[in-house]
Amino acid sequence: LADLKDFKKVNEIYGK
């Protein structure tokens, strides 16, 4: 799975 850093980036991209 992606790291927390990647997760944060994805979260910003998805904007959930």
KEZARO-918816 format. One line per field, with one value per atom (N, C-alpha, C, O): residue number from 1; y, x, z; atom name; residue in three letters; chain. Coordinates in nm, 3 decimals, always signed. Each point is the difference from the previous one (the first is absolute). Example, Ala and Ser with C-alpha at 12.3 -4.5 7.8 and 13.67 -1.06 7.14 Angstrom:
kolfi: c(1	1	1	1	2	2	2	2) .
y: c(-0.569	+0.119	+0.120	-0.002	+0.107	+0.119	+0.109	+0.111) .
x: c(+1.319	-0.089	+0.090	+0.104	-0.139	+0.082	-0.077	+0.051) .
z: c(+0.780	+0.000	+0.000	+0.066	-0.138	+0.006	+0.073	+0.017) .
milum: c(N	CA	C	O	N	CA	C	O) .
vopa: c(ALA	ALA	ALA	ALA	SER	SER	SER	SER) .
lumpa: c(A	A	A	A	A	A	A	A) .
This chain:
kolfi: c(1	1	1	1	2	2	2	2	3	3	3	3	4	4	4	4	5	5	5	5	6	6	6	6	7	7	7	7	8	8	8	8	9	9	9	9	10	10	10	10	11	11	11	11	12	12	12	12	13	13	13	13	14	14	14	14	15	15	15	15	16	16	16	16) .
y: c(-0.122	+0.122	+0.125	-0.005	+0.114	+0.126	+0.046	-0.032	+0.107	+0.048	+0.110	+0.047	-0.007	+0.106	+0.126	+0.071	-0.043	+0.121	-0.008	+0.095	-0.209	-0.017	+0.011	+0.062	-0.121	+0.004	+0.144	+0.037	+0.043	+0.142	+0.067	+0.076	-0.104	+0.062	-0.045	+0.082	-0.210	-0.053	+0.063	+0.036	-0.023	+0.060	+0.140	+0.040	+0.035	+0.138	-0.004	+0.080	-0.174	-0.010	-0.039	+0.061	-0.164	-0.043	+0.105	+0.019	+0.048	+0.103	-0.059	+0.058	-0.173	-0.063	+0.058	-0.038) .
x: c(+0.085	-0.085	+0.087	+0.119	-0.178	+0.076	+0.032	-0.071	+0.180	+0.039	-0.095	-0.083	+0.096	-0.087	+0.016	-0.097	+0.222	+0.025	-0.082	-0.069	+0.077	-0.076	-0.149	-0.075	+0.033	-0.142	-0.046	-0.108	+0.192	-0.035	-0.013	-0.094	+0.187	-0.005	-0.126	-0.072	+0.044	-0.120	-0.124	-0.094	+0.094	-0.115	-0.023	-0.114	+0.221	-0.015	-0.052	-0.085	+0.136	-0.043	-0.148	-0.078	+0.041	-0.140	-0.089	-0.115	+0.171	-0.076	-0.120	-0.109	+0.130	-0.112	-0.004	-0.085) .
z: c(+0.000	+0.000	+0.000	+0.034	-0.072	-0.004	+0.143	+0.095	-0.083	+0.133	+0.046	-0.077	+0.203	+0.052	-0.083	-0.027	-0.013	-0.081	-0.129	-0.037	-0.030	-0.126	+0.029	-0.076	+0.186	+0.036	+0.016	-0.045	+0.112	+0.018	-0.137	-0.024	-0.063	-0.135	-0.072	-0.057	+0.061	-0.067	+0.062	-0.071	+0.203	+0.069	-0.053	-0.023	+0.004	-0.051	-0.143	-0.038	-0.041	-0.140	-0.006	-0.073	+0.151	-0.002	+0.068	-0.038	+0.140	+0.071	+0.072	-0.002	+0.066	+0.072	+0.141	+0.080) .
milum: c(N	CA	C	O	N	CA	C	O	N	CA	C	O	N	CA	C	O	N	CA	C	O	N	CA	C	O	N	CA	C	O	N	CA	C	O	N	CA	C	O	N	CA	C	O	N	CA	C	O	N	CA	C	O	N	CA	C	O	N	CA	C	O	N	CA	C	O	N	CA	C	O) .
vopa: c(LEU	LEU	LEU	LEU	ALA	ALA	ALA	ALA	ASP	ASP	ASP	ASP	LEU	LEU	LEU	LEU	LYS	LYS	LYS	LYS	ASP	ASP	ASP	ASP	PHE	PHE	PHE	PHE	LYS	LYS	LYS	LYS	LYS	LYS	LYS	LYS	VAL	VAL	VAL	VAL	ASN	ASN	ASN	ASN	GLU	GLU	GLU	GLU	ILE	ILE	ILE	ILE	TYR	TYR	TYR	TYR	GLY	GLY	GLY	GLY	LYS	LYS	LYS	LYS) .
lumpa: c(A	A	A	A	A	A	A	A	A	A	A	A	A	A	A	A	A	A	A	A	A	A	A	A	A	A	A	A	A	A	A	A	A	A	A	A	A	A	A	A	A	A	A	A	A	A	A	A	A	A	A	A	A	A	A	A	A	A	A	A	A	A	A	A) .
